[in-house]
C-alpha cells in the first residue's frame, strides 16, 4: 500500500504542518510580546492593573515569557540551521515592533515612499537580528550540556548578541531586554551590572526556567532542581544586594521648555522657525528659574543666522544675575563643519560653555560610507555633523555638575560612564535634550523615557529630559518621574531636582574597563560549554 493512500499518514502530515505553522506563529507573537514588554503599547482596563499592563510602562514578566518561548522552540529545533532561522525570525519581529516608529521619520518627515520606508525598517531589524540568529544557531550546537549549563550558554550568547548590537556599526542597542526590568525583581541589579548585566540574568532565568521544566518532563530531576535553584537565586539575589549609598548634592530649581514645534514646520523659515524663535525667546527671557533648559536644536539656526541682536540679547540676559540656561542650537560654519550642540549661558563666564554631540545618528547626522544614495531619497536638513569629544566638561552651576547628552546618546551608558572616573568630578545631575518630533505620537517617547529612568538607576543620578514634543520630564535617582509635561503641548515645566554624589559599582567599573568584563564573562562561559561538549565529557542532555 502506497503512503499517499494511507489515511493515517495523511492526518499525520496535516497535523505536522499545523504544528509547524503554530510554532512559527508563536515565534512572531513572542517577538511582538518582547517589544511590548519594553513599553506596553495599549491602554488596558483597570481590572488588569495587577498585571502591570500600564500604557508606556515596562512589563518584566512579559519579557521573560517571550524569551522563554524562544528557548523552548530553539531546543526543539532539529538542526542549528533551523535554530538560526528561528532566532532571526523572533529577533526581526521584536526589533521591527520596537522601533517601527522609524517609519514616521522616514516617510512622514523624510519624504521616503511608504513601501521603501517599511522595507527600510524591516531591513534594519533584519540586519540587527543577525546577531541573535547567530546566537540561536550556536546555542543549538552547544546545548548538549545539561540544562543548567545550557541555560548559562544561552545567557552568554544572548549577552554577546546584545553587546554586538549595542557597540558594532556605531551601535544601536535600543530595545535591549534589560529595559523591561526597570521595574520588577531584577531592578536591583542595575547599579551593579547595568543594562547588559540585568539582560544577562534575564536570559539566564528564561533559559533555566524552560530547560529545567523540560528536564523535569524527561525525569531528570537533578537537572530540574539545579535549574530551579538558579531561577530562585536569580530572582532573589537582586533583593539582597546593597543599594548605592550616595549622598545629596543639594537641590536646584529648573524649568524645562517643550515648544511643540511640528516637525514638518521646524525648519520652515516662515512658520516653524519663526514660531520657535518667538516662543523660546520669550520663555528664556521671562522665566525666573535658576536654570532653564531647551530641547535639541530649539533654535534651529546657527547663531550668526539668527535675527540681528537675538543671540546677543540672550547672552546679555544671562550675563548677570543668578540664572543660567542650556540652549540647544547648531554651531559651526561651512568651512569648519557643523555640530549639534548645547550652549550653556551663565553669569561670570568669559566664553559660553558648550557640549557637542559625540554619538551621531546614522543617516540623520552623518552618512555612512556607500549610503549617500539612501539619504538623497529623504529630505532631512543638516545631514552631516562633526563629532564632539568624549568626555566633555560638565556645566557647573549652583553647586551642581550637569552632564549633557543629546537625542539618543543617553542610550550609551559606557559613554556616560567616562564622566564618572573620579568621584570629585562626577556629574551630580544628568541632562538630555532631544527632538522626538521626528517620530510623531508613537512609543518612541515612552521608550526614550524608560532609557533615562534606567540610566538613573545605573548611575544613581536624577535625569532631566527636555524634548520638543514629549516626554519632557524630571526623573529622580530612584527612576521615579516626579514632574512631566503633557506631550504635544507647548509647556514650561517647573520643578526641583536633587543632585547626587558618589559612584555606583557599575559606574566605577564601567568607567575603568568599559564593557570588557561582561564580554569576558560571556566568552568564558562559552569556552567552558565547549569543553563540556567534547567527546568524553559528562554531558547527557
C-alpha positions, 0 to 999 in steps of 0.5 A: 500500500502506497503512503499517499493512500494511507489515511493515517499518514495523511492526518499525520502530515496535516497535523505536522504542518499545523504544528509547524505553522503554530510554532512559527506563529508563536515565534512572531507573537513572542517577538511582538510580546518582547517589544511590548514588554519594553513599553506596553503599547495599549491602554488596558482596563483597570481590572488588569492593573495587577498585571502591570499592563500600564500604557508606556510602562515596562512589563518584566514578566512579559519579557521573560515569557517571550524569551522563554518561548524562544528557548523552548522552540530553539531546543526543539529545533532539529538542526542549528540551521533551523535554530538560526532561522528561528532566532532571526525570525523572533529577533526581526519581529521584536526589533521591527515592533520596537522601533517601527516608529522609524517609519514616521521619520522616514516617510512622514518627515523624510519624504521616503515612499511608504513601501521603501520606508517599511522595507527600510525598517524591516531591513534594519531589524533584519540586519540587527537580528543577525546577531541573535540568529547567530546566537540561536544557531550556536546555542543549538550546537552547544546545548548538549550540556545539561540544562543548567549549563545550557541555560548559562550558554544561552545567557552568554550568547544572548549577552554577546548578541546584545553587546554586538548590537549595542557597540558594532556599526556605531551601535544601536542597542535600543530595545535591549531586554534589560529595559523591561526590568526597570521595574520588577525583581531584577531592578536591583541589579542595575547599579551593579551590572547595568543594562547588559548585566540585568539582560544577562540574568534575564536570559539566564532565568528564561533559559533555566526556567524552560530547560529545567521544566523540560528536564523535569518532563524527561525525569531528570530531576537533578537537572530540574532542581539545579535549574530551579535553584538558579531561577530562585537565586536569580530572582532573589539575589537582586533583593539582597544586594546593597543599594548605592549609598550616595549622598545629596548634592543639594537641590536646584530649581529648573524649568524645562521648555517643550515648544511643540514645534511640528516637525514638518514646520521646524525648519520652515523659515516662515512658520516653524522657525519663526514660531520657535524663535518667538516662543523660546525667546520669550520663555528664556527671557521671562522665566525666573528659574535658576536654570532653564533648559531647551530641547535639541536644536530649539533654535534651529539656526546657527547663531550668526543666522539668527535675527540681528541682536537675538543671540546677543540679547540672550547672552546679555540676559544671562550675563548677570544675575543668578540664572543660567540656561542650556540652549540647544542650537547648531554651531559651526560654519561651512568651512569648519563643519557643523555640530549639534550642540548645547550652549550653556549661558551663565553669569561670570563666564568669559566664553559660553560653555558648550557640549557637542554631540559625540554619538551621531545618528546614522543617516540623520547626522552623518552618512555612512560610507556607500549610503549617500544614495539612501539619504538623497531619497529623504529630505532631512536638513543638516545631514552631516555633523562633526563629532564632539569629544568624549568626555566633555566638561560638565556645566557647573552651576549652583553647586551642581555638575550637569552632564549633557547628552543629546537625542539618543546618546543617553542610550550609551551608558559606557559613554556616560560612564567616562564622566564618572572616573573620579568621584570629585568630578562626577556629574551630580545631575544628568541632562538630555535634550532631544527632538522626538518630533521626528517620530510623531505620537508613537512609543518612541517617547515612552521608550526614550523615557524608560532609557533615562529612568534606567540610566538613573538607576545605573548611575544613581543620578536624577535625569532631566529630559527636555524634548520638543514634543514629549516626554519632557520630564524630571526623573529622580535617582530612584527612576521615579518621574516626579514632574512631566509635561503633557506631550504635544503641548507647548509647556514650561515645566517647573520643578526641583531636582536633587543632585547626587554624589558618589559612584555606583559599582557599575559606574566605577567599573564601567568607567575603568574597563568599559564593557570588557568584563561582561564580554569576558564573562560571556566568552568564558562561559562559552569556552567552558560549554565547549569543553563540556561538549567534547567527546568524553565529557559528562554531558547527557542532555 
